[in-house]
Amino acid sequence: MPDVSDLYERDFVRWSEEQASALRAAALSGTNLPLDWENIAEEIDSLGKSLKSELRNRMATIIEHLLKLQVSPGTDPRAGWIETVRRERLSIEELISENPSLRATLADSMSSADGKARKLLEIGLDRYGEWSPTMRRAVSAIHMSENQVLGPWLPQSKTGHEQ
């Protein structure tokens, strides 16, 4: 196991998982220190889980906005959707750079984020009277890869040019 203080600096998520596991193991060893071992371990574990949740939420925002760019007839909000996609991608790059072990969770995060994004898309487009059975079918036919979500890809505009 690498030096724990070094791991703390290089990958907080992995550090929190390892520390939670170590605390649980220490609790089983029968130490007489008056510590609430399980709850301390749970709190440390939850710190890493919150970063995984942040990753999923940022991915959901990207997917939602990429879907809007593909299916919404709205023109005024397009620049804002593109800006949001780019901002969230940069935030994810930073999050993964600071916590490399999150890279191993991308496929699971993508799956969870996709479902959430589609629900948010329906809520948002319905608010503006854009949601319909035809729109639902169009959206259900769209499948995005991890590279499309996290890479530089943007959908074609309504005029057929990449944005």
C-alpha positions in Angstrom: 0.0 0.0 0.0 1.5 3.4 -0.9 2.2 6.0 1.8 -1.2 7.1 3.0 -0.3 10.8 3.2 0.9 10.6 -0.3 -2.2 8.9 -1.4 -4.3 11.5 0.3 -2.7 14.1 -1.9 -2.8 12.1 -5.1 -6.3 10.4 -5.0 -8.6 11.4 -2.2 -11.3 9.0 -3.2 -9.0 6.0 -3.0 -7.6 7.3 0.2 -11.0 7.6 1.8 -11.9 4.0 0.7 -8.7 2.6 2.1 -9.0 4.6 5.4 -12.6 3.5 5.9 -11.5 -0.1 5.4 -8.5 0.3 7.7 -10.7 1.8 10.4 -13.2 -1.1 10.1 -10.4 -3.6 10.4 -9.0 -1.8 13.4 -12.4 -1.9 15.1 -12.4 -5.7 14.7 -8.9 -6.0 16.3 -10.4 -5.3 19.7 -8.6 -2.0 20.5 -9.9 -0.3 23.7 -9.7 3.2 22.3 -13.1 4.9 22.9 -13.8 5.7 19.3 -17.0 5.2 17.3 -15.1 3.2 14.7 -17.9 2.3 12.4 -19.4 5.8 12.2 -16.0 7.3 11.7 -15.3 4.8 8.9 -18.7 5.6 7.4 -18.1 9.3 7.4 -14.7 8.9 5.8 -16.2 6.6 3.2 -19.0 9.1 2.5 -16.4 11.8 1.6 -15.2 9.7 -1.3 -18.8 8.8 -2.2 -19.7 12.5 -2.5 -17.0 12.9 -5.1 -18.4 10.0 -7.1 -21.8 11.6 -6.8 -20.4 14.9 -8.0 -19.0 13.1 -11.1 -22.4 11.5 -11.9 -24.2 14.9 -11.5 -21.7 16.7 -13.7 -22.1 13.9 -16.4 -25.9 14.1 -16.1 -25.7 17.9 -16.8 -23.5 17.3 -19.8 -25.8 14.6 -21.2 -28.9 16.7 -20.6 -27.5 19.6 -22.5 -26.1 17.5 -25.3 -29.6 16.0 -25.7 -31.1 19.5 -25.7 -28.7 20.6 -28.4 -29.8 17.6 -30.5 -33.6 17.7 -30.1 -34.8 21.1 -28.9 -36.0 23.6 -31.5 -35.0 26.4 -29.2 -32.3 28.7 -30.6 -31.7 31.3 -27.9 -30.5 29.0 -25.2 -28.1 27.0 -27.4 -25.0 29.1 -26.6 -25.6 28.6 -22.9 -26.1 24.9 -23.3 -22.7 24.7 -25.1 -21.0 26.8 -22.4 -22.4 24.5 -19.7 -21.2 21.4 -21.5 -17.7 22.8 -21.8 -17.6 24.1 -18.2 -18.8 20.7 -16.8 -16.2 18.8 -19.0 -13.4 20.9 -17.5 -14.7 20.3 -14.0 -14.7 16.6 -14.6 -11.2 16.7 -16.0 -10.1 18.4 -12.8 -12.0 16.0 -10.6 -10.5 13.0 -12.3 -7.0 14.5 -12.3 -7.2 15.0 -8.5 -8.8 11.6 -8.0 -7.6 9.2 -10.7 -9.5 6.2 -9.2 -12.7 7.9 -10.4 -11.7 6.9 -13.9 -12.6 3.3 -13.0 -16.2 4.4 -12.2 -16.9 6.2 -15.4 -18.9 3.5 -17.0 -21.2 3.1 -14.0 -21.4 6.9 -13.6 -22.4 7.2 -17.2 -25.2 4.7 -16.9 -26.6 6.4 -13.8 -26.1 9.9 -15.3 -27.9 9.0 -18.5 -31.1 8.1 -16.8 -31.1 11.2 -14.6 -30.3 13.4 -17.7 -33.2 12.1 -19.6 -35.6 12.8 -16.8 -34.3 16.3 -16.4 -34.5 16.8 -20.2 -38.2 15.8 -20.2 -38.9 18.2 -17.3 -37.1 21.1 -18.9 -38.5 20.7 -22.4 -42.0 20.1 -21.0 -41.8 23.4 -19.2 -41.5 25.1 -22.5 -44.0 23.1 -24.3 -41.4 21.2 -26.4 -42.0 17.7 -25.0 -44.2 15.3 -27.0 -44.5 11.6 -27.8 -42.5 12.3 -31.0 -39.7 14.0 -29.0 -39.7 11.1 -26.5 -39.1 8.6 -29.4 -36.4 10.8 -30.8 -34.6 11.1 -27.5 -34.9 7.3 -26.8 -33.1 6.6 -30.1 -30.1 8.7 -29.1 -27.3 6.9 -27.4 -24.1 8.7 -26.4 -20.7 7.2 -25.8 -18.4 8.1 -22.9 -16.1 9.9 -25.5 -19.0 12.0 -26.8 -19.9 13.0 -23.2 -16.4 13.7 -22.0 -14.6 14.6 -25.2 -14.9 17.7 -27.4 -17.8 16.4 -29.4 -20.9 18.6 -29.9 -24.0 17.7 -31.9 -24.7 19.2 -35.3 -26.7 22.3 -35.2 -30.1 22.5 -36.9 -28.3 23.9 -39.9 -26.1 20.8 -40.1 -22.9 22.4 -38.9 -21.1 21.4 -35.7 -21.4 24.1 -33.1 
